[in-house]
Amino acid sequence: MTTELPTEMRAVEIREAGGPDVLTPTSRPVPVAGHGQVIIQVAYAGVNRPDALQRAGLYAPPPTASDLPGLEAAGRIVEVGPGVDELSVGDEVCALLPGGGYAEFVATPAAHCLPVPKGMGLKEAACLPETFFTVWSNVFMRGGLSAGERFLVHGGSSGIGTTAIQLAKHFGARVFATAGSAEKCEACVNLGAERAINYRDEDFVEVLKAEGGAHLILDMVGGSYLPRNVKTLVNDGRLVQIAFLQGSKVELNFAQVMMRRLTITGSTLRPQSDQAKAEIAEQLRTHVWPLLDARRVAPVMDSEFPLEDAAKAHARMESSGHIGKIVLKVSA
């Protein structure tokens, strides 16, 4: 099932590895839906750290994925491939993408699409997939966060952080967050953090130890944070690593990990199988989408840029001045 589509589309490609200025407007052929896939006419695309890593030449897309950046989008389905029964042309969805979101049209597995929550616009919906898939799979599925536990999220004002604070709070955890300014700390508290720690002025290790330690930590900083996270955890605590903004190599005394029975784990989302991502989508559909429908949780929006200004969007993200999500407006 399909509608009449153009043969070419506007897109933004990575001209070469480098800074934001290598993001270049271009024209590309419109993709065709394969088995189990749909084509989405993109209204808005989310901007995420993995996009910047790919742009810098540090995060290659999977062999079968588009080389265009963009791992989440919202829009209208304009083509349905063979083997897809649950979605139809005209449906408005948001979707986790294998790549290709910085374009007017994108192909993605139908099983990675979720409905636009009730009362939510496409701009907000474009902010959901990458962060909600990441948080749910790492904090709840992998990290096993339970009600009453103390949860620490680093980078609390980021897209991941603002999502993690809201979901952890809703499911009964005591939430703590780190951020780099008074404004960002205030945003974390307003979203439900019991305590926001300005890492420029305070030591999160001491703050959490005074509370009894953290049962679960979600970290995207890495580097020197790793041994400090280990000190922060309670016995039998868990650390989930999802990025390494300060570097992936560090010296660590594993005697502490062994004696205190700590769990150190982590994941990246993009390389996981289509089936694994589909399973995360189903859990979100069951446990989280009703909360979005009821506006009990919502994405935090920072700024919007036209597709052609993707370089400015990346510069905004890498300045670390943003609070919440950045989006590209692709079509009306």
N, C-alpha and C positions, 0 to 999 in steps of 0.2 A: 504494500500500500504506500502510495507516495503522492506528492504534489509536484507541480511543475517547478523545478529548481534551476537557477542559473548554472552555468558551467564553471564560472570563476567567482572568487570571493576575495574580499579584503582580509588581510591577516597581518600579523607582526611576527617576523622571524628573527632568529639570532644570527646576525651576519657572520660573526666570529666570536670566539671566547673573549670576554672582556667585561667592562663596566656597563652601566645602563645605556650608554650611547650606542652600543652595538645592536640594540633592539630597533629594527628597521621595518617600516610599513612595506608591504609587498602584495602581490596577487598570487593566489594559489587555486588549483582546481578544487571544486566542491567535492568532499568525500562521498563515497557510496556506502550504504549500510550493508555490512556483511551479516552472516548468520548470527542471530541473537543480538544484533545491534540496532540502534536507532540513530537517526541524524537529528540534531537539535539546531534550530536557528537561534544563535546565541544573542540574548538581550544584554546580559552582563556576565563578565568573567571575573572570578576572584584572583587576587594577586597574593602569592605565598612565597615563603623563603625558599622552597625547593625550585621555584621558577628562577630565582636569582642565582642559586647554585648551578642550575643547568646553564644559565647565561654565562656564568664564569668558567664553564668547562669542567665543573666538579661533580656533576650529577647527570650522567648520560641517560637518555630515555631508553626504555626497553626496546629490543630489536623490532617489535611489531608496532610500536607506538609512533605517532606523529612526532616530527622533530620540532614542531612549534611548541612554545611553552603554554602553560595553562592547564591546571589540574582540577578545576571546578568551574561550573557555569550554570546559568539558569536561562530558560527560554522555552520555545515551543517546538514540539516534535513535528518535523516536516517529512520524514521518511521512516518507515518501519521495515526492517529486514526480515528475511525468512526465519521462522522459528520464534517469532515474538508475537505473543497473544495477549499479554497483559496491558499493553500500551497502544495508543492509536494516534494517528495524525491529528494535530490540534491540541493534544494534551500539553499543559504547562508543567514543566518539571525542573528540578535542579538535579545535578548529576556529578558524581565523581568521574573524572576523565583520565585516560591513560596519557594524555597530552593533547595539544591542539586547541586549547580554549581561547587563545588569542586570535580568534578568527570568527567570521560571520556564521560559519557552519562547522559542526564537529560531530564525529562519530564516537559512540561509546556503548558498552554493553547495556542492554535494557535493564538488566538486574542491578545496575549501579545507579539507576534513576529513582528518585523519590518525589512524591508530589509536593508542589509548593504549599507550605502550610497555610491554613485558613487565615484570611485577612492579611497575608504577607505579600509584599510586592516582589517582583523578580530581582530587584537590586539586593534586597535583604536575602532572598533565597540563594543567590549566587555565593553568599558568604558561608553557607552551611556545610557543604559536603566535605571539603578537605579537613576542616577543623573538627567537625562532629565525628567523622569517621576516625580521625586520629585520636581524639580524646576518648571516645567510647571504647575503642579497641585497646588502648593502652592503659587507661585509668581503671576501667571496669572489667574488661575481658582478660587482659594480661595482668593488671595490677591488683585486681580483686578488691577494690575499695568497698568497705562496708560502713554502714551507719555507725556513728560514734567514734570512728577512727580519725586521727589527726593527719591531714593531707596537706603537703606543701607543694605548690607549683611555682617554679621559677619563670620569670617573664610573664607575670600575671596580667599585664596590660596588653599583651599580644593577642592575636586572634585565637591562638590555642589557649592562652591563659584565661582570657575572658570567658571562653566556653567552659574550660575545666572548672573554674570557680563556680559558675552557675550550676552545672550538673552535679558537682560534688556536694554543694550546699543543698540542692534539692533532695539528694538521696541520703542526707542525714550526716554527712561528715563535718568535722570541724576543719575549716579551710584557712590556710595561711598562704601568703603569696609574697614574692619578692618583686620589686620594681625599682626604677632608677630615678624617680622624682616624686615630690609631694603630690603633684597632680595625678600621676599614675597610681600612686598608693591610694589616693582618695577614690579613684575609679574602681580599684579592686575591692575596697571596703563597701562601696555602694552596690557592687554586684553580689556581695555576700561573704566576702572574706572576713573572718573574725579579727584578723590582724594582718596588715600589709607592712612589709619590712623594706625600707629604703636601703638597698645594698650599698649605697655610697656612704651611709652614716652608721649603719648597724650591722652586726654579725648575725646572720640568720641561724648559725649553729647555736649561739648562746640563747637567742630568742626561743627557738624550738626546744632546746634542752630545758629551759625554765618551765615549759609547758609539759614536759615529760617525754619529748622527742616525737619524731614523725613516724607514723606507721607506713606511709607511702609518700614517695617523692616523685614528681614528674619533672624531668630536667631536659632542657634543650641547650644548656650552656656548655657542659662538659669541662674539659681542661681542669683548672684548679678546683672547680666545684666538686669533682668526683670524690676525692678524699674527705672533703668537708661534708658532703652528703652522707658518706658512711658514718661519720661522727654524729650526724644529726638523727640517724635512724634509731628506733627502739630495737631491742632484741627481736629477731624474727621479722624485722622490717623489710620493705621492698623498695628498690630504686628502679624506675623505668626511664631509660634514656632514649630520647627521640631525635636529638640533634646534637651538634658539637660546635657551637658558635665560637668557643674558645680553643677548639682543637680536640682531636680524638685520642691523643696519646698522653699518658700521665703515669707517674709511679704511684702504686697503691700497695699498702700492706694488707695482703689477703688473710693474714692471721686474724684480723678483726672480723673479716667477713665470715670466716669459719667458726671462730669462737662464739660469735653472736648470732650465727645462723641466718645471715642476711641473704637476700635474693637480689642479684643485680641482673636486670634483663633490659630489653629494648626492642625496637622495631622501626622499620621504615615502611611506609604505606605503598608507595608506587610499585616496588618489585613484587608484591604479593600477587598470588594467582587471582584470576577473575572470580573463582569460586569463593576464595577467602573474603574478597571484597563484597561479594553478594551476601555472604553470611553476616558480615558487619551491617550491611544495608538492612537486612531483615530484623536484626536486633534493634537498630535505630527506629525502624518503622513501628516496632512493638513498644519500645520503652521510652523513646525520646520524642518522636513526632507528635504524640498526643500533648506533650508539654509545650511544643512549639505552636500547635493549633490553639491551645488555651492561653498562649502568650505568658506562660510561667517561666520560660527561658526565651531568650532572643539574641540574635547576633548584635554585637556592638560595632557600629559603623564609624569609620574614621574619615574616608575621603573617596571621591569618585574622579576618574580621569577618562577622557575619550580614548578609544583604542589606540589611535595614532600617537597618543602621549604616554604609551607604556613605559618609556624611559623615565619620564617624570614620576610615574607611579613607583617604579623600582627605586629611584632616588629617595622618594619619601619613605619607603619601607626600610631602606638601608640606613637612613638617618636615625632610625629608632625613635623618632619623634612622635610616631603614630600611637593611638590608643584604639585597638580593635582592628577591623578589617578595611582593606583598600580594594576597590573594584574598578574594572574598566567597563565603560559603557560602549557596547558594540553596536547595537541597533535599538531603535525606539521600541 
